[in-house]
Amino acid sequence: MFGGMGLYGPGGGTFAQNYRCYPVSFIDKDHLEEGNKVIMPPSALDRLASLHIDYPMLFKIENKKMAKWSHCGVLEFVAEEGMVYMPYWMMQNLLIEEGDVINIKSATLPKGKYVKLQPHTKDFLDISNPKAVLERTLRNYACLTKDDTILVPYNNKNYYINIVESKPQDAISIVETDCEVDFAPPLDYVEPEPQPRPPLAPSLGTSTGKAAAEPEPEAPAEEPAFLAFAGSARRLDGKSAGPSAPVPLARIGSGNTLVPMERSASGVSLASSSGSGAVDGDGSGRPGSGKAPVSGKMVFGGGPTGRPRPTLGAPKVKKEEKKEEEKNEEPSFKAFAGKSYKLT
C-alpha cells in the first residue's frame, strides 16, 4: 500500500510501510549523501508518534524483489506522500532504481560495541588522520549493518568502506555509544613478496648429528733464525777489509742459534771457544786418543781415524814479516787521535 494506506504489524506496535524510492538529489539535499538518514512523508510521523516508537527512530529497509536489506535513520518528515528519499549509495547497496518500491519497517537495534571496517582502496590509509575523518563522518550515521558499503567523503574524494563485522549483532546503533573500530587490509592491498634469507652457517650443536668442521688453526709464522757474527768486517785504520768468503754456519742443539765454522785443509769444524784449537773427527783433542767426544762440538769432513790432522783455523803469519808490513804501511786513520774536551 502507498501513502496513508500503510501496512502495520499485528497489534499496531510496529510501523511498516511501502514507499517509492528516489535519491535525495531530487529535492536538492545532496549533503545527505554523507550519511544513512532518509526523508519520509508527514503521515509516517503521525503513525510513529501513536505507536510510541523509541528514539532514535531506526528502520529496516528491504528490497524484497532482490532480497536485499539494510538499516537507516530518519532526518525529516517533509517528503510527498507515498515517497521516500534516501542517499544514492544506499540505493546502490539495495540494487534499486528510481521509483522502485521498498518496504520500510521500524526496528530496535542494540548499541554497538565493535565494528570492523575494510576500505576499498589503500588510498584511505594515506589520509593524514583517518580516525578523525571516520569519526566526523559516522556522526551522520544512525546505524551500521554487516555487509553494507558506506561512503566517506573527504577532500573532494569519495572513499567506500565495507562493514565486515559488527557486535553484538549484525546491525547495531552507533548513536551516543562508545564503539571499538578495527580495520581490515584494503581490498587492493597486495602483500610484498618475502625476501629470501641468506643461509645460516651451521653451528656446533646442530640437530642433524653431524659435527660442524672446526677451522684448522693457522700455523704460526716461522721466526727468522738468529745468525751469530753475521755482520760485515771493519778495520780500525779505515781501510776496506776486502771481500771475504762466506763463513759456513752450523746449528747447535735444538735452538735457532747458528755459529760460524772454521775452514781447514781437511774440512770444516766448529770454532773452539776455549782457544785450545780444533777437535779431531772422533771428538777428542788428538787423533786416536780414545777420549769421549766433547759435548757441543761438531766436526764435518776429515781423514780416516788415527791419522794426524793439521790444526784447524787460518794459517799463522810469522811475527817478523807481520811487523815489517806494519812498519812499511802508514795508516791513514788513527783511532783516538783527536782533541780531547771536558764536559765542564
Salt bridges, closest charged atoms under 4 A:
GLU76 OE1 - LYS29 NZ 3.62
ASP123 OD2 - LYS157 NZ 3.14
GLU165 OE2 - LYS167 NZ 3.85
ASP237 OD2 - ARG235 NH2 2.59
ASP280 OD1 - ARG309 NH1 3.45
